[in-house]
Amino acid sequence: MKDKPFRTKKKFGQHLLTAPGVIQKIVDQLDIKPEDIVVEIGVGTGQLTEEILGRKPKKLYGIEIDPEAYPVIEKRFSEHKNFQLIKKDFFDVNLFDLSEGRKIKIAGNLPYNVASLILVNMPFYLEIINLCVFMVQKEVALKLIARPKTKQYTFLTVFLRTYFDIEYVMSVPARFFKPPPKVTSAVVKIFPKKNVPDFDKRGYKNFVSSLFSSRRKMLRSKIDPEILKKANIPPEKRAEELDILEFINLYQHLLSEKNGKNQNS
């Protein structure tokens, strides 16, 4: 019986990368060593997977949500003892369970419809991340490297760059995908910063998100002017004008104020 041909599905945001040269460049960025544990998000039919396995990491975990891709993947990589397919949605996987108590490298041609949500999860795995190399929409990549006072500077920029240094590696035209998306893609490389704040990431995420929900409003409409004064931030400034260090500084002052009130109550 002939195998059914694999068909990409819009609901999973699938666009399969088919250019060998681009695939090689992505995996080059991972700089795979024999002791590395690599996690690939979105295996698809395994083009990137094959190149990663060719570099002989200690272990490659491939996360894939689409059941129709499973037979293709299992047939293609049945001989590779260092490959394990995880048949789940990425959001149902705990990466700590895959790390074996070590740092991991993460790669993937991220589904366009959930790329930003996947990226937002990365700071919560900071302690186990060695580096990440992702293909995303160019529009998302430009947000990750944006400067304050620009349209691309968003919640995603600030939250990710509080914890990571981000490098724009290259643009990838739509013709290198099957089916071709309607947008240009880009490869980004993400490294954990050496010094990051130790406050609660979830609380900080909500704080940054709330300020960007009305990015054009002056900060004094959202934050006590006394706290802004202590943080040395002019009250007429807007969220889109603050740099990463100012966000961190402001959140630390808010926490300090909150803790002081709790102690006095």
N, C-alpha and C positions, 0 to 999 in steps of 0.2 A: 504494500500500500504506500502510495506516494505521500510525503510530508506536505501538509498544508502550507502555502507560502505565508510568511509573516506580514501582517498589515499594520501600519502605524495607526494610532488612534488619537483623535483630536482631544478626547477627554483626558488623556494622560500627557498632553502637550508633547507628543513624540515627534522628533525630527532627527533621523539617524545620520550621524556624521560619517561621510563616506570617503573623505580625502586622506589617503595614507600619510602624506607629508604633514598635514595638520595634526593628525593623530600622533605621529612620532614627536612633533614639537611639544604637544601637550604632555606626553609622558616624559620627555626630556626634562621638563620643568619639575617633575616629581623627584628626579635624582634618586632613583630606587637603588637601595643597597640590599644585600642578601638577608639582612636581619629585619627588614622592614615589614610592618603590617600595613596593608593598604586597604582602604574601603572605597568601593566605587558605588556612587549613587546613580541608579538608572542604567542598568546593563544593556537594555534594548536587545539587539541581536549579537552584541559582543565585540564590536570593532575595537573599541578602546580597551576592553578586557584582554583581548588577544595580545595587544601591544604591551600592556602592563605585565602579563604573564611571561612574555618574551624577555623581560628584564629580570626575571627570577626573584621576586620577593619571597620572604619567608611564608607569607600568607596573603591571599586576596579574598576579601569578602565582597560579593556583588549583591547589592540590594535592588530588587526589581518588583514592581507592583503588578505587572501585567501577566496574568496566567498563560496567555497565548505565547508569550516569549519563553516560558520555562522549558518546553521540549527542545526548542532551538538552542538555548543556552546549554542545557544538560548534554545534548548530543555533541555540541561543538567542543565542550571543555571536559568531557568525561575522563580523559586521560590525565588531567592536571590534579594531582593530589593536594596541591597547595591552594586550590580554589574551592570556595564554598558559596553556593547560591542561597541568599536569604529571601524567601518568597513573601515579602511584606511591603507595605507602604513604609517609606522612610520615617514617617512620623510615628510609626509603631515600633521603631527599633531604638534600643538604648545603646549608643556607641560605646559606652563604658564597658558593656558586656563583651565587646569585640576586641578590646585593647590589650587584654592579658596583662594589665597593670603597666603598660608601656605607652609611649607616644605613637600615634598613628598618622599616616598620610591619607588624605581624602581627595578623591577626584570625581569628576562627573561632568557629562553634558547634561546640565540640569534641565528638567522639563520647564518650559517657559511659563506655564501657568502657576507654578509653585516655587520658582527659583528664589524669589525674595523671602518667602517663608522659610525655605531651607537655610538661606544665609543667616537669617535672624536667629536660627537655632545654634549656629556655630559658637558664639561666645559661651554658651552653657556647657560646651565640651572643651573649653580652653585648656584645661589642665592636661588633656591627653592628645592635643593636636600638635603635630610637628609642623605640618604645612598643608594647605589645600590648593588644588588647581581646578578651577571650574570654568566651564563654558556657560555663558549667560547671554541674554540679549545685550547688545551694545548699550542700549539705554540704561540698563541696570548697572553695567560695568562703569559707565560714566558717573553714575550716582556715587559709586564706591570711592571714586578718586576726586570727587567734586570739592570745590572751595566754598567757604561762606559767601553769602550774597549772590550766589548763582542759583538758577532755576533747578539745577540737578542736585543741589545740596539739600538733603532730606533727613528724616529720621533714620533711614537705613545707613546713610553716610556716617552719621554721628555715632550710632550704636555700634556698628561694626568697627569703626576706626578708633573707638575707645580701647578696644582690645587687640586689634590687628593692624599691622602695616600691610598695605595693599598695592600691588604692582599690576599695571595694565600691560599684558604681554603682547597681545596682537588682536586685530580685527579679523573676522572670518566671514566672507561673503555667503549669501544664501545658497549659491550654486553648489556649495560643498556638502549640502544636506539632501536627504531624501525623506519626505517631500521637502522642497525648498521652503523655508519660512518666509514671511512677508517682511522680515526685518534682518538687519545685519547682526551677527553675533560677535562675541569677544571672549578672549581667554584672560582670566585674572588669576593672580597668585597671591595667596593670603598667608601671612606669617604672624604667629602670636607675638605681641610686644613683650619686651623683657620686664617692664614695670607697668603694672596695671592697677587701678584702684581695687581695694578689697571689699567694697560695699556690695550689697545684694544686687545681683544683676537684674532680677525681675523688677524690683522696685525702680531701678535706674532706667530700664527699658520703658516702663510705664511713664516715668517722668519725662523722658526725651520725646516719647510719642505724644504726650499731652501738650507739650510746648509747640510741637510741629503741627498739631491739629488746627492751630490758628497762627500760622507762622508769621503773618503780617501784623498781628497785634503786638502792642508794646508789652514788654515783660511785666510792667507794673500792674497790668490788668489781671495777671495770673499769680504773681508772687509778691509777697509783702515787701514794700520798698526798703524796709530796714534790713531785710536779708540781702537784697540786691546791693545795698550800700556796703554791708560787711564783706560781700564777695567782690566788691570793687567793680560792679557792673552798672553802667548808667541805666536808670529805670525806663528810659525811652527806647532802649535797644529792643530788637526783635529776635526771635529764635534763630531765624535764618542768618543773622549777623554774628552769632556767637561761634567761636572756634571750639574745637574739641576740648581743649584744656579749660575753657570758660564753662562749658557744660559740666565737666567733672567738678570744678571748683564750686559752682553754684549748687550742685546736688550735695556736695559735702557740707556746705553751709546749711542747707535745708535739713539734712540729717542731724547736724550738730544742734540746731535750734529745736528740732523735734525731741531729741534725746534730753536736752536741757529742760524742756517743759515736762517730760515724763518723770524726770528726777525730782522736780519741784512739786509735782502733784501728789 
